Amino acid sequence: MSQSSELKRSKVQEIEDKIAELKSRWPKHSVKVAMWRQLEELEEELERAQKEEAGGQKDSPG
């Protein structure tokens, strides 16, 4: 596994950890708009990182 793919994996894991941490602080009622916005941004960032990771895997031999 190349170093760049390891970095991409760690980036995905880092974003997933941030999402989990945010959700652990999520109130049962009256979630603030800022928290929703942060979750949406993290989910978009995660999607981009996963696409980058998948793109890198296509280049490597199967």
N, CA, C and O atoms as a GROMACS GRO file, in nm:
protein
  248
    1MET      N    1   0.086  -0.118   0.000
    1MET     CA    2   0.000   0.000   0.000
    1MET      C    3   0.090   0.123   0.000
    1MET      O    4   0.185   0.131   0.078
    2SER      N    5   0.060   0.219  -0.087
    2SER     CA    6   0.143   0.338  -0.095
    2SER      C    7   0.113   0.432   0.021
    2SER      O    8   0.010   0.425   0.087
    3GLN      N    9   0.210   0.521   0.043
    3GLN     CA   10   0.194   0.615   0.154
    3GLN      C   11   0.075   0.708   0.129
    3GLN      O   12   0.003   0.742   0.223
    4SER      N   13   0.054   0.749   0.002
    4SER     CA   14  -0.058   0.839  -0.026
    4SER      C   15  -0.193   0.773   0.002
    4SER      O   16  -0.285   0.838   0.051
    5SER      N   17  -0.205   0.643  -0.029
    5SER     CA   18  -0.333   0.576   0.000
    5SER      C   19  -0.353   0.561   0.151
    5SER      O   20  -0.466   0.566   0.199
    6GLU      N   21  -0.244   0.543   0.225
    6GLU     CA   22  -0.254   0.538   0.372
    6GLU      C   23  -0.299   0.673   0.426
    6GLU      O   24  -0.380   0.679   0.519
    7LEU      N   25  -0.247   0.782   0.368
    7LEU     CA   26  -0.287   0.915   0.412
    7LEU      C   27  -0.434   0.939   0.382
    7LEU      O   28  -0.505   0.998   0.463
    8LYS      N   29  -0.480   0.894   0.266
    8LYS     CA   30  -0.621   0.911   0.231
    8LYS      C   31  -0.709   0.831   0.326
    8LYS      O   32  -0.813   0.879   0.370
    9ARG      N   33  -0.667   0.710   0.358
    9ARG     CA   34  -0.743   0.627   0.453
    9ARG      C   35  -0.749   0.696   0.589
    9ARG      O   36  -0.854   0.699   0.653
   10SER      N   37  -0.638   0.750   0.632
   10SER     CA   38  -0.638   0.815   0.763
   10SER      C   39  -0.724   0.941   0.759
   10SER      O   40  -0.785   0.978   0.859
   11LYS      N   41  -0.730   1.008   0.642
   11LYS     CA   42  -0.815   1.126   0.630
   11LYS      C   43  -0.962   1.084   0.642
   11LYS      O   44  -1.040   1.150   0.710
   12VAL      N   45  -1.000   0.975   0.575
   12VAL     CA   46  -1.136   0.924   0.584
   12VAL      C   47  -1.168   0.889   0.729
   12VAL      O   48  -1.274   0.924   0.780
   13GLN      N   49  -1.076   0.819   0.795
   13GLN     CA   50  -1.097   0.779   0.934
   13GLN      C   51  -1.109   0.902   1.025
   13GLN      O   52  -1.191   0.904   1.117
   14GLU      N   53  -1.027   1.003   0.998
   14GLU     CA   54  -1.030   1.126   1.078
   14GLU      C   55  -1.166   1.195   1.065
   14GLU      O   56  -1.223   1.241   1.164
   15ILE      N   57  -1.218   1.201   0.943
   15ILE     CA   58  -1.348   1.265   0.921
   15ILE      C   59  -1.459   1.183   0.987
   15ILE      O   60  -1.549   1.239   1.049
   16GLU      N   61  -1.452   1.051   0.974
   16GLU     CA   62  -1.552   0.964   1.039
   16GLU      C   63  -1.549   0.984   1.190
   16GLU      O   64  -1.654   0.984   1.255
   17ASP      N   65  -1.430   0.999   1.246
   17ASP     CA   66  -1.418   1.023   1.390
   17ASP      C   67  -1.482   1.156   1.430
   17ASP      O   68  -1.549   1.166   1.533
   18LYS      N   69  -1.462   1.259   1.346
   18LYS     CA   70  -1.521   1.390   1.374
   18LYS      C   71  -1.674   1.382   1.371
   18LYS      O   72  -1.741   1.442   1.454
   19ILE      N   73  -1.727   1.308   1.274
   19ILE     CA   74  -1.872   1.291   1.264
   19ILE      C   75  -1.926   1.219   1.388
   19ILE      O   76  -2.027   1.258   1.445
   20ALA      N   77  -1.857   1.113   1.428
   20ALA     CA   78  -1.900   1.038   1.546
   20ALA      C   79  -1.897   1.125   1.671
   20ALA      O   80  -1.987   1.119   1.755
   21GLU      N   81  -1.793   1.207   1.684
   21GLU     CA   82  -1.781   1.296   1.800
   21GLU      C   83  -1.894   1.398   1.800
   21GLU      O   84  -1.954   1.426   1.904
   22LEU      N   85  -1.923   1.454   1.683
   22LEU     CA   86  -2.032   1.552   1.672
   22LEU      C   87  -2.166   1.488   1.709
   22LEU      O   88  -2.245   1.546   1.783
   23LYS      N   89  -2.190   1.369   1.657
   23LYS     CA   90  -2.316   1.300   1.686
   23LYS      C   91  -2.327   1.261   1.833
   23LYS      O   92  -2.438   1.252   1.886
   24SER      N   93  -2.214   1.240   1.899
   24SER     CA   94  -2.218   1.207   2.042
   24SER      C   95  -2.263   1.327   2.125
   24SER      O   96  -2.314   1.311   2.236
   25ARG      N   97  -2.244   1.447   2.071
   25ARG     CA   98  -2.287   1.570   2.140
   25ARG      C   99  -2.425   1.615   2.095
   25ARG      O  100  -2.478   1.715   2.144
   26TRP      N  101  -2.485   1.542   2.000
   26TRP     CA  102  -2.613   1.580   1.940
   26TRP      C  103  -2.724   1.574   2.044
   26TRP      O  104  -2.746   1.468   2.104
   27PRO      N  105  -2.796   1.684   2.068
   27PRO     CA  106  -2.907   1.681   2.163
   27PRO      C  107  -3.028   1.607   2.105
   27PRO      O  108  -3.043   1.597   1.983
   28LYS      N  109  -3.113   1.556   2.192
   28LYS     CA  110  -3.232   1.484   2.146
   28LYS      C  111  -3.333   1.580   2.083
   28LYS      O  112  -3.410   1.541   1.995
   29HIS      N  113  -3.332   1.704   2.128
   29HIS     CA  114  -3.427   1.803   2.078
   29HIS      C  115  -3.353   1.933   2.050
   29HIS      O  116  -3.248   1.960   2.108
   30SER      N  117  -3.409   2.011   1.963
   30SER     CA  118  -3.361   2.147   1.936
   30SER      C  119  -3.213   2.151   1.898
   30SER      O  120  -3.133   2.216   1.964
   31VAL      N  121  -3.180   2.082   1.791
   31VAL     CA  122  -3.042   2.084   1.742
   31VAL      C  123  -3.016   2.220   1.679
   31VAL      O  124  -3.095   2.268   1.599
   32LYS      N  125  -2.903   2.280   1.715
   32LYS     CA  126  -2.869   2.411   1.663
   32LYS      C  127  -2.830   2.401   1.516
   32LYS      O  128  -2.774   2.301   1.470
   33VAL      N  129  -2.861   2.508   1.444
   33VAL     CA  130  -2.832   2.513   1.300
   33VAL      C  131  -2.682   2.492   1.275
   33VAL      O  132  -2.644   2.427   1.178
   34ALA      N  133  -2.600   2.547   1.360
   34ALA     CA  134  -2.455   2.533   1.343
   34ALA      C  135  -2.411   2.387   1.346
   34ALA      O  136  -2.321   2.347   1.273
   35MET      N  137  -2.476   2.308   1.429
   35MET     CA  138  -2.441   2.165   1.436
   35MET      C  139  -2.485   2.093   1.308
   35MET      O  140  -2.411   2.010   1.256
   36TRP      N  141  -2.604   2.126   1.258
   36TRP     CA  142  -2.650   2.067   1.132
   36TRP      C  143  -2.553   2.102   1.020
   36TRP      O  144  -2.516   2.017   0.939
   37ARG      N  145  -2.514   2.229   1.016
   37ARG     CA  146  -2.423   2.276   0.911
   37ARG      C  147  -2.289   2.203   0.921
   37ARG      O  148  -2.233   2.161   0.819
   38GLN      N  149  -2.238   2.188   1.041
   38GLN     CA  150  -2.111   2.119   1.061
   38GLN      C  151  -2.121   1.973   1.015
   38GLN      O  152  -2.029   1.921   0.952
   39LEU      N  153  -2.232   1.908   1.048
   39LEU     CA  154  -2.252   1.770   1.006
   39LEU      C  155  -2.255   1.760   0.854
   39LEU      O  156  -2.192   1.671   0.796
   40GLU      N  157  -2.328   1.850   0.789
   40GLU     CA  158  -2.337   1.848   0.643
   40GLU      C  159  -2.200   1.869   0.580
   40GLU      O  160  -2.165   1.801   0.483
   41GLU      N  161  -2.122   1.961   0.634
   41GLU     CA  162  -1.988   1.988   0.581
   41GLU      C  163  -1.898   1.866   0.598
   41GLU      O  164  -1.823   1.830   0.507
   42LEU      N  165  -1.904   1.803   0.714
   42LEU     CA  166  -1.823   1.684   0.738
   42LEU      C  167  -1.864   1.569   0.646
   42LEU      O  168  -1.778   1.497   0.596
   43GLU      N  169  -1.993   1.552   0.625
   43GLU     CA  170  -2.039   1.445   0.537
   43GLU      C  171  -1.995   1.469   0.393
   43GLU      O  172  -1.960   1.374   0.322
   44GLU      N  173  -1.997   1.595   0.348
   44GLU     CA  174  -1.950   1.628   0.214
   44GLU      C  175  -1.800   1.603   0.203
   44GLU      O  176  -1.753   1.549   0.103
   45GLU      N  177  -1.726   1.643   0.305
   45GLU     CA  178  -1.582   1.621   0.307
   45GLU      C  179  -1.550   1.471   0.306
   45GLU      O  180  -1.458   1.427   0.237
   46LEU      N  181  -1.627   1.394   0.381
   46LEU     CA  182  -1.609   1.249   0.384
   46LEU      C  183  -1.634   1.189   0.246
   46LEU      O  184  -1.559   1.103   0.201
   47GLU      N  185  -1.739   1.233   0.181
   47GLU     CA  186  -1.771   1.182   0.048
   47GLU      C  187  -1.657   1.211  -0.050
   47GLU      O  188  -1.619   1.124  -0.129
   48ARG      N  189  -1.603   1.332  -0.045
   48ARG     CA  190  -1.490   1.367  -0.133
   48ARG      C  191  -1.369   1.280  -0.104
   48ARG      O  192  -1.304   1.231  -0.196
   49ALA      N  193  -1.339   1.260   0.023
   49ALA     CA  194  -1.223   1.180   0.062
   49ALA      C  195  -1.240   1.034   0.019
   49ALA      O  196  -1.145   0.970  -0.026
   50GLN      N  197  -1.362   0.982   0.031
   50GLN     CA  198  -1.388   0.844  -0.011
   50GLN      C  199  -1.375   0.830  -0.162
   50GLN      O  200  -1.325   0.728  -0.211
   51LYS      N  201  -1.419   0.932  -0.238
   51LYS     CA  202  -1.405   0.928  -0.383
   51LYS      C  203  -1.258   0.932  -0.423
   51LYS      O  204  -1.216   0.862  -0.514
   52GLU      N  205  -1.179   1.015  -0.353
   52GLU     CA  206  -1.036   1.022  -0.380
   52GLU      C  207  -0.972   0.886  -0.353
   52GLU      O  208  -0.889   0.839  -0.430
   53GLU      N  209  -1.011   0.825  -0.242
   53GLU     CA  210  -0.957   0.694  -0.205
   53GLU      C  211  -0.994   0.590  -0.310
   53GLU      O  212  -0.910   0.509  -0.351
   54ALA      N  213  -1.118   0.591  -0.354
   54ALA     CA  214  -1.163   0.494  -0.455
   54ALA      C  215  -1.091   0.519  -0.587
   54ALA      O  216  -1.057   0.423  -0.657
   55GLY      N  217  -1.067   0.643  -0.621
   55GLY     CA  218  -0.994   0.676  -0.743
   55GLY      C  219  -0.852   0.626  -0.737
   55GLY      O  220  -0.798   0.581  -0.838
   56GLY      N  221  -0.790   0.634  -0.622
   56GLY     CA  222  -0.653   0.585  -0.604
   56GLY      C  223  -0.645   0.435  -0.612
   56GLY      O  224  -0.544   0.381  -0.657
   57GLN      N  225  -0.750   0.366  -0.569
   57GLN     CA  226  -0.750   0.219  -0.573
   57GLN      C  227  -0.764   0.169  -0.715
   57GLN      O  228  -0.716   0.060  -0.746
   58LYS      N  229  -0.829   0.246  -0.804
   58LYS     CA  230  -0.844   0.204  -0.942
   58LYS      C  231  -0.708   0.198  -1.012
   58LYS      O  232  -0.688   0.116  -1.103
   59ASP      N  233  -0.615   0.285  -0.970
   59ASP     CA  234  -0.483   0.290  -1.031
   59ASP      C  235  -0.396   0.173  -0.992
   59ASP      O  236  -0.306   0.135  -1.067
   60SER      N  237  -0.420   0.115  -0.876
   60SER     CA  238  -0.334   0.007  -0.828
   60SER      C  239  -0.377  -0.126  -0.889
   60SER      O  240  -0.496  -0.148  -0.915
   61PRO      N  241  -0.281  -0.215  -0.913
   61PRO     CA  242  -0.317  -0.345  -0.970
   61PRO      C  243  -0.401  -0.427  -0.874
   61PRO      O  244  -0.382  -0.421  -0.753
   62GLY      N  245  -0.496  -0.505  -0.929
   62GLY     CA  246  -0.593  -0.578  -0.851
   62GLY      C  247  -0.540  -0.699  -0.788
   62GLY      O  248  -0.613  -0.769  -0.719
   0.00000   0.00000   0.00000
